[in-house]
């Protein structure tokens, strides 16, 4: 039984100043007072493993000679001022 009516599934437009975050069903999402998100040690370790795997080849290539020479010259010219 089709009624022939169209249904708008998008949430109604809201004033940006008064808008609150909503999920896909239009329900309000509780806002965290502290916007800082911390990852657990296990997740940090996993991210670290994946980054090391991704950049392993780059690390193995080493520093190009011209960059090494530039760093050496800059270090030699450095008078200890940070």
Secondary structure, DSSP 8 states (H G I E B T S, - for coil): ---------S-----TTT---B-TTS-B----SS------HHHHHHHHHHHHHHHHHHHHH---HHHHHHHHHHHHH--S--
